[in-house]
Amino acid sequence: MNFWRHVEQAITEQTGEAFTIRDHHGVGGGCINEAWVLEGDRRDYFIKTNRPEMLEMFEAEAEGLRALADTGAITVPRPVCWGAAEDRAWLVMDNIRMGGRANGGLFGEQLARMHLCFADRFGWRRDNTIGSTPQPNGWSEDWVDFWRRRRLGFQLELAARNGIGARLVERGELLKDKFGDFFAGYAPRPSPLHGDLWSGNWSFDSGGSPVIFDPAFYYGDHEADLAMMELFGNPGSDFQAAYRSVFPVDAGYPLRRELYNLYHILNHYNLFGGGYGSQAGRMIDKLLAELI
């Protein structure tokens, strides 16, 4: 049985409806996975594939999509099945047709309502990935400690192993020690976070409804999602106004935005190298200067 027959069988078993691939064509899957649309007689699906050892990454993604969908606030692709066969792991989801007119106001309202579905702790019950980098989670009662150890600290350790330079690591450790100073008078609650909400991971379906996908899910400060949205793309003023009308944003957010986005810049250094290292160094210096 070839790979595509395995996928057909898994879809059939999971949905209870016989599915046969009539056609499949490749689509953009980013820099990590390959992706296709699978066309059947009555419906089609979206599938991502990678090496067999990446199955755990797909399992975590599927669970993250379900957690976001459980909020009932915003559209996400429904995971259908996942597995590994032949030389590939895969994740099958409903295929959502994109391309509708952007509605930033609706996007802001729906994302805010998603963020208001609070949990009682930070983190998550399983680890996952940010891009292809491991992202340690685990439950925590303390947001500052969680971010210090499992976000900034973890990326700094990777960066040190990847040769980012002793001065940056030293300054980063100093920032870790002073991390709590950025939260004076602000106590975030554990919101369900997409976790990697750059402009390539949100869109609008053919009817104009917002859709978010490719999550790095966990529960954390809602400002972390907002910060990432401004790092690589910006959803615009209609989004910002609608979001804040549902979930007001604390006055200290602009400074913490730099703090949260440092995590992603360090991750980009660890994935791609290059100028992300010097950008991270400048961000650390700027943040430390705010504490003097």
DRENKELUM-781639 format. One record per residue (C-alpha): residue number from 1; residue in three letters; x, y, z. Coordinates in Angstrom, 1 decimal, padded with zeros to 4 digits, always signed. Example, Ala and Ser with C-alpha at 12.3 -4.5 7.8 and 13.67 -1.06 7.14 Angstrom:
// DRENKELUM-781639
{node 1 'ALA' {+012.3 -004.5 +007.8}}
{node 2 'SER' {+013.7 -001.1 +007.1}}
***
This chain:
// DRENKELUM-781639
{node 1 'MET' {+000.0 +000.0 +000.0}}
{node 2 'ASN' {+001.5 +003.4 -001.0}}
{node 3 'PHE' {+001.4 +006.5 +001.1}}
{node 4 'TRP' {-001.7 +008.0 -000.3}}
{node 5 'ARG' {-003.7 +004.8 +000.2}}
{node 6 'HIS' {-002.7 +004.9 +003.8}}
{node 7 'VAL' {-004.1 +008.4 +004.0}}
{node 8 'GLU' {-007.3 +007.5 +002.3}}
{node 9 'GLN' {-007.8 +004.6 +004.7}}
{node 10 'ALA' {-007.1 +006.8 +007.8}}
{node 11 'ILE' {-009.6 +009.4 +006.6}}
{node 12 'THR' {-012.2 +006.8 +005.9}}
{node 13 'GLU' {-011.8 +005.1 +009.3}}
{node 14 'GLN' {-011.8 +008.4 +011.2}}
{node 15 'THR' {-014.8 +010.0 +009.5}}
{node 16 'GLY' {-016.9 +006.9 +008.8}}
{node 17 'GLU' {-017.3 +007.9 +005.2}}
{node 18 'ALA' {-015.4 +006.3 +002.3}}
{node 19 'PHE' {-012.9 +008.7 +000.9}}
{node 20 'THR' {-010.9 +008.2 -002.4}}
{node 21 'ILE' {-008.4 +010.7 -003.6}}
{node 22 'ARG' {-009.4 +011.8 -007.1}}
{node 23 'ASP' {-006.6 +014.4 -007.3}}
{node 24 'HIS' {-004.0 +016.0 -005.1}}
{node 25 'HIS' {-002.0 +019.1 -005.8}}
{node 26 'GLY' {+000.8 +020.8 -003.8}}
{node 27 'VAL' {+000.2 +024.1 -002.1}}
{node 28 'GLY' {+002.5 +026.3 +000.0}}
{node 29 'GLY' {+003.3 +024.6 +003.3}}
{node 30 'GLY' {+005.9 +027.0 +004.6}}
{node 31 'CYS' {+009.6 +026.2 +005.2}}
{node 32 'ILE' {+009.0 +023.2 +007.5}}
{node 33 'ASN' {+006.4 +021.0 +005.9}}
{node 34 'GLU' {+005.1 +020.0 +002.5}}
{node 35 'ALA' {+001.4 +020.5 +001.9}}
{node 36 'TRP' {-001.3 +019.3 -000.5}}
{node 37 'VAL' {-005.1 +019.6 -001.1}}
{node 38 'LEU' {-006.7 +016.2 -001.5}}
{node 39 'GLU' {-009.8 +016.3 -003.7}}
{node 40 'GLY' {-012.5 +013.6 -003.3}}
{node 41 'ASP' {-015.9 +013.1 -004.8}}
{node 42 'ARG' {-017.8 +015.0 -002.1}}
{node 43 'ARG' {-015.3 +016.9 -000.1}}
{node 44 'ASP' {-011.6 +017.8 +000.0}}
{node 45 'TYR' {-008.9 +017.9 +002.7}}
{node 46 'PHE' {-005.7 +019.7 +003.5}}
{node 47 'ILE' {-002.7 +017.6 +004.4}}
{node 48 'LYS' {+000.8 +018.4 +005.7}}
{node 49 'THR' {+003.6 +015.9 +005.6}}
{node 50 'ASN' {+007.1 +015.7 +007.0}}
{node 51 'ARG' {+009.7 +013.1 +008.0}}
{node 52 'PRO' {+008.3 +010.1 +010.1}}
{node 53 'GLU' {+010.1 +011.4 +013.2}}
{node 54 'MET' {+008.0 +014.6 +013.1}}
{node 55 'LEU' {+004.7 +012.8 +013.9}}
{node 56 'GLU' {+004.8 +014.0 +017.5}}
{node 57 'MET' {+004.9 +017.6 +016.2}}
{node 58 'PHE' {+001.7 +016.9 +014.2}}
{node 59 'GLU' {+000.0 +015.3 +017.1}}
{node 60 'ALA' {+000.7 +018.4 +019.2}}
{node 61 'GLU' {-000.5 +020.7 +016.5}}
{node 62 'ALA' {-003.8 +018.7 +016.2}}
{node 63 'GLU' {-004.4 +019.0 +019.9}}
{node 64 'GLY' {-003.6 +022.7 +019.8}}
{node 65 'LEU' {-006.1 +023.2 +017.0}}
{node 66 'ARG' {-008.7 +021.4 +019.0}}
{node 67 'ALA' {-008.0 +023.5 +022.1}}
{node 68 'LEU' {-008.5 +026.7 +020.0}}
{node 69 'ALA' {-011.6 +025.3 +018.4}}
{node 70 'ASP' {-013.0 +024.5 +021.9}}
{node 71 'THR' {-013.2 +028.2 +022.7}}
{node 72 'GLY' {-015.9 +028.5 +020.1}}
{node 73 'ALA' {-014.6 +032.0 +019.4}}
{node 74 'ILE' {-012.8 +031.8 +016.0}}
{node 75 'THR' {-012.5 +029.5 +013.1}}
{node 76 'VAL' {-009.6 +027.0 +013.0}}
{node 77 'PRO' {-009.1 +024.0 +010.6}}
{node 78 'ARG' {-010.6 +020.9 +012.2}}
{node 79 'PRO' {-007.9 +018.1 +012.5}}
{node 80 'VAL' {-009.2 +014.9 +011.0}}
{node 81 'CYS' {-006.4 +012.3 +011.4}}
{node 82 'TRP' {-002.7 +011.9 +011.6}}
{node 83 'GLY' {-000.1 +009.1 +011.4}}
{node 84 'ALA' {+003.0 +007.9 +009.7}}
{node 85 'ALA' {+003.4 +005.5 +006.8}}
{node 86 'GLU' {+006.1 +004.7 +004.3}}
{node 87 'ASP' {+008.6 +007.5 +004.7}}
{node 88 'ARG' {+006.3 +010.3 +005.9}}
{node 89 'ALA' {+004.3 +011.5 +008.8}}
{node 90 'TRP' {+001.1 +013.4 +008.1}}
{node 91 'LEU' {-001.7 +015.6 +009.5}}
{node 92 'VAL' {-005.0 +015.8 +007.7}}
{node 93 'MET' {-007.4 +018.7 +008.3}}
{node 94 'ASP' {-010.5 +020.1 +006.8}}
{node 95 'ASN' {-009.6 +022.3 +003.8}}
{node 96 'ILE' {-010.9 +025.8 +004.4}}
{node 97 'ARG' {-011.1 +027.9 +001.2}}
{node 98 'MET' {-009.4 +031.2 +001.8}}
{node 99 'GLY' {-009.5 +034.4 -000.1}}
{node 100 'GLY' {-012.5 +036.4 +001.2}}
{node 101 'ARG' {-012.4 +040.1 +001.9}}
{node 102 'ALA' {-010.5 +040.9 +005.1}}
{node 103 'ASN' {-012.5 +042.0 +008.1}}
{node 104 'GLY' {-010.1 +043.3 +010.6}}
{node 105 'GLY' {-012.8 +044.4 +013.0}}
{node 106 'LEU' {-014.4 +040.9 +013.2}}
{node 107 'PHE' {-010.9 +039.4 +013.6}}
{node 108 'GLY' {-010.2 +041.6 +016.5}}
{node 109 'GLU' {-013.5 +040.9 +018.2}}
{node 110 'GLN' {-013.1 +037.1 +017.8}}
{node 111 'LEU' {-009.5 +036.9 +018.9}}
{node 112 'ALA' {-010.3 +038.9 +022.0}}
{node 113 'ARG' {-013.2 +036.6 +022.8}}
{node 114 'MET' {-010.9 +033.6 +022.4}}
{node 115 'HIS' {-008.3 +035.2 +024.7}}
{node 116 'LEU' {-011.1 +035.7 +027.4}}
{node 117 'CYS' {-011.6 +031.9 +027.7}}
{node 118 'PHE' {-009.2 +031.8 +030.7}}
{node 119 'ALA' {-007.7 +028.7 +032.2}}
{node 120 'ASP' {-006.6 +028.3 +035.8}}
{node 121 'ARG' {-002.8 +027.9 +035.1}}
{node 122 'PHE' {-000.2 +028.9 +032.6}}
{node 123 'GLY' {+001.5 +026.5 +030.1}}
{node 124 'TRP' {-000.1 +023.4 +028.8}}
{node 125 'ARG' {-000.2 +019.7 +029.5}}
{node 126 'ARG' {+002.2 +018.8 +026.7}}
{node 127 'ASP' {+005.2 +020.2 +024.9}}
{node 128 'ASN' {+005.0 +021.2 +021.3}}
{node 129 'THR' {+007.1 +023.2 +018.8}}
{node 130 'ILE' {+007.5 +026.8 +017.7}}
{node 131 'GLY' {+008.4 +026.4 +014.0}}
{node 132 'SER' {+010.5 +023.3 +014.2}}
{node 133 'THR' {+012.1 +024.3 +017.6}}
{node 134 'PRO' {+010.9 +022.4 +020.7}}
{node 135 'GLN' {+008.7 +024.5 +022.9}}
{node 136 'PRO' {+008.6 +023.2 +026.5}}
{node 137 'ASN' {+005.3 +023.9 +028.3}}
{node 138 'GLY' {+004.1 +022.1 +031.4}}
{node 139 'TRP' {+001.8 +023.7 +033.9}}
{node 140 'SER' {+002.8 +026.7 +036.1}}
{node 141 'GLU' {+001.0 +028.9 +038.6}}
{node 142 'ASP' {+003.5 +031.7 +038.0}}
{node 143 'TRP' {+003.6 +033.4 +034.6}}
{node 144 'VAL' {+006.9 +035.3 +035.2}}
{node 145 'ASP' {+008.7 +032.1 +036.2}}
{node 146 'PHE' {+007.1 +030.2 +033.2}}
{node 147 'TRP' {+008.4 +032.8 +030.7}}
{node 148 'ARG' {+011.7 +033.2 +032.4}}
{node 149 'ARG' {+012.5 +029.5 +032.3}}
{node 150 'ARG' {+010.5 +027.9 +029.5}}
{node 151 'ARG' {+010.6 +030.7 +026.9}}
{node 152 'LEU' {+013.4 +033.2 +027.3}}
{node 153 'GLY' {+015.7 +030.9 +029.2}}
{node 154 'PHE' {+015.2 +027.9 +026.9}}
{node 155 'GLN' {+015.9 +030.0 +023.8}}
{node 156 'LEU' {+019.0 +031.6 +025.4}}
{node 157 'GLU' {+020.4 +028.1 +026.1}}
{node 158 'LEU' {+019.8 +027.1 +022.5}}
{node 159 'ALA' {+021.4 +030.3 +021.2}}
{node 160 'ALA' {+024.5 +029.8 +023.4}}
{node 161 'ARG' {+024.9 +026.3 +021.9}}
{node 162 'ASN' {+024.5 +027.8 +018.5}}
{node 163 'GLY' {+027.3 +030.3 +019.0}}
{node 164 'ILE' {+025.4 +033.6 +019.5}}
{node 165 'GLY' {+028.2 +035.1 +021.6}}
{node 166 'ALA' {+029.0 +035.4 +025.3}}
{node 167 'ARG' {+028.0 +039.0 +025.7}}
{node 168 'LEU' {+024.5 +038.4 +024.5}}
{node 169 'VAL' {+024.1 +035.4 +026.7}}
{node 170 'GLU' {+025.4 +037.3 +029.7}}
{node 171 'ARG' {+023.0 +040.2 +029.0}}
{node 172 'GLY' {+020.2 +037.8 +028.5}}
{node 173 'GLU' {+020.8 +036.2 +031.8}}
{node 174 'LEU' {+020.7 +039.6 +033.4}}
{node 175 'LEU' {+017.4 +040.3 +031.7}}
{node 176 'LYS' {+016.1 +037.0 +033.1}}
{node 177 'ASP' {+017.0 +038.0 +036.6}}
{node 178 'LYS' {+015.1 +041.3 +036.2}}
{node 179 'PHE' {+012.2 +039.8 +034.3}}
{node 180 'GLY' {+009.6 +040.4 +037.1}}
{node 181 'ASP' {+010.2 +044.1 +037.0}}
{node 182 'PHE' {+008.3 +044.3 +033.7}}
{node 183 'PHE' {+005.1 +043.1 +035.5}}
{node 184 'ALA' {+004.9 +045.7 +038.3}}
{node 185 'GLY' {+001.2 +046.4 +038.7}}
{node 186 'TYR' {+000.2 +043.9 +036.0}}
{node 187 'ALA' {-001.0 +040.4 +036.6}}
{node 188 'PRO' {-001.9 +038.5 +033.4}}
{node 189 'ARG' {-004.4 +035.7 +033.3}}
{node 190 'PRO' {-003.9 +032.4 +031.4}}
{node 191 'SER' {-005.5 +033.0 +028.0}}
{node 192 'PRO' {-005.5 +030.3 +025.2}}
{node 193 'LEU' {-002.8 +031.5 +022.9}}
{node 194 'HIS' {-002.2 +030.7 +019.3}}
{node 195 'GLY' {+001.5 +031.1 +020.1}}
{node 196 'ASP' {+002.9 +031.9 +016.6}}
{node 197 'LEU' {+000.4 +034.4 +015.3}}
{node 198 'TRP' {+002.4 +036.1 +012.5}}
{node 199 'SER' {+000.7 +037.2 +009.3}}
{node 200 'GLY' {+001.3 +033.9 +007.6}}
{node 201 'ASN' {-000.8 +032.0 +010.2}}
{node 202 'TRP' {-004.0 +033.9 +009.9}}
{node 203 'SER' {-006.3 +034.7 +007.0}}
{node 204 'PHE' {-010.0 +035.0 +005.9}}
{node 205 'ASP' {-012.1 +032.3 +004.4}}
{node 206 'SER' {-014.1 +032.7 +001.2}}
{node 207 'GLY' {-017.0 +034.2 +003.3}}
{node 208 'GLY' {-014.7 +036.8 +005.0}}
{node 209 'SER' {-014.5 +035.0 +008.4}}
{node 210 'PRO' {-011.1 +035.1 +010.2}}
{node 211 'VAL' {-009.2 +031.8 +010.3}}
{node 212 'ILE' {-006.1 +031.0 +012.4}}
{node 213 'PHE' {-003.9 +028.0 +011.9}}
{node 214 'ASP' {-000.5 +026.4 +012.5}}
{node 215 'PRO' {-000.5 +027.1 +016.2}}
{node 216 'ALA' {+002.1 +026.7 +018.9}}
{node 217 'PHE' {-000.6 +026.5 +021.5}}
{node 218 'TYR' {-000.3 +027.2 +025.3}}
{node 219 'TYR' {-002.0 +029.3 +027.9}}
{node 220 'GLY' {-000.4 +032.6 +028.7}}
{node 221 'ASP' {-000.6 +036.4 +028.7}}
{node 222 'HIS' {-002.8 +037.6 +025.8}}
{node 223 'GLU' {-000.3 +040.3 +025.1}}
{node 224 'ALA' {+002.1 +037.6 +023.8}}
{node 225 'ASP' {-000.2 +036.9 +020.8}}
{node 226 'LEU' {-000.7 +040.6 +020.2}}
{node 227 'ALA' {+003.0 +041.2 +020.2}}
{node 228 'MET' {+003.8 +038.5 +017.6}}
{node 229 'MET' {+001.1 +040.0 +015.4}}
{node 230 'GLU' {+003.0 +043.3 +015.3}}
{node 231 'LEU' {+006.4 +041.6 +014.8}}
{node 232 'PHE' {+005.8 +040.1 +011.4}}
{node 233 'GLY' {+002.8 +041.9 +009.9}}
{node 234 'ASN' {+000.0 +044.0 +011.5}}
{node 235 'PRO' {-003.7 +043.4 +011.2}}
{node 236 'GLY' {-004.5 +047.1 +011.2}}
{node 237 'SER' {-006.4 +049.7 +013.1}}
{node 238 'ASP' {-009.8 +048.1 +012.7}}
{node 239 'PHE' {-008.4 +045.0 +014.4}}
{node 240 'GLN' {-006.8 +047.0 +017.2}}
{node 241 'ALA' {-009.9 +049.0 +018.0}}
{node 242 'ALA' {-012.2 +046.0 +017.9}}
{node 243 'TYR' {-009.9 +043.9 +020.1}}
{node 244 'ARG' {-009.5 +046.6 +022.7}}
{node 245 'SER' {-013.3 +047.2 +022.9}}
{node 246 'VAL' {-013.7 +043.5 +024.0}}
{node 247 'PHE' {-010.5 +043.0 +025.9}}
{node 248 'PRO' {-008.7 +046.2 +027.0}}
{node 249 'VAL' {-004.9 +046.2 +026.8}}
{node 250 'ASP' {-002.8 +047.3 +029.8}}
{node 251 'ALA' {-000.8 +050.5 +029.5}}
{node 252 'GLY' {+002.5 +048.6 +029.9}}
{node 253 'TYR' {+002.0 +046.5 +026.8}}
{node 254 'PRO' {+004.3 +048.5 +024.5}}
{node 255 'LEU' {+007.3 +047.6 +026.7}}
{node 256 'ARG' {+006.3 +044.0 +027.2}}
{node 257 'ARG' {+005.8 +043.7 +023.5}}
{node 258 'GLU' {+009.5 +043.9 +023.0}}
{node 259 'LEU' {+010.0 +041.3 +025.8}}
{node 260 'TYR' {+007.7 +038.8 +024.2}}
{node 261 'ASN' {+009.0 +039.3 +020.7}}
{node 262 'LEU' {+012.6 +038.7 +021.9}}
{node 263 'TYR' {+011.5 +035.0 +022.3}}
{node 264 'HIS' {+010.6 +034.9 +018.6}}
{node 265 'ILE' {+013.7 +036.7 +017.4}}
{node 266 'LEU' {+015.9 +034.3 +019.4}}
{node 267 'ASN' {+014.0 +031.4 +017.9}}
{node 268 'HIS' {+014.6 +032.8 +014.4}}
{node 269 'TYR' {+018.3 +033.0 +015.2}}
{node 270 'ASN' {+018.3 +029.4 +016.4}}
{node 271 'LEU' {+016.5 +028.3 +013.2}}
{node 272 'PHE' {+018.1 +030.5 +010.6}}
{node 273 'GLY' {+021.1 +032.3 +012.2}}
{node 274 'GLY' {+022.2 +035.5 +010.4}}
{node 275 'GLY' {+021.2 +039.0 +011.6}}
{node 276 'TYR' {+018.6 +037.7 +014.1}}
{node 277 'GLY' {+021.4 +037.4 +016.6}}
{node 278 'SER' {+022.4 +041.1 +016.5}}
{node 279 'GLN' {+018.7 +042.0 +016.5}}
{node 280 'ALA' {+018.2 +040.0 +019.7}}
{node 281 'GLY' {+021.2 +041.7 +021.2}}
{node 282 'ARG' {+019.7 +045.2 +020.5}}
{node 283 'MET' {+016.4 +044.1 +022.0}}
{node 284 'ILE' {+018.0 +042.9 +025.2}}
{node 285 'ASP' {+020.0 +046.1 +025.5}}
{node 286 'LYS' {+016.8 +048.2 +025.0}}
{node 287 'LEU' {+014.9 +046.3 +027.6}}
{node 288 'LEU' {+017.7 +046.5 +030.2}}
{node 289 'ALA' {+018.0 +050.2 +029.5}}
{node 290 'GLU' {+014.3 +050.6 +030.5}}
{node 291 'LEU' {+015.1 +049.3 +034.0}}
{node 292 'ILE' {+017.9 +051.7 +034.8}}
***
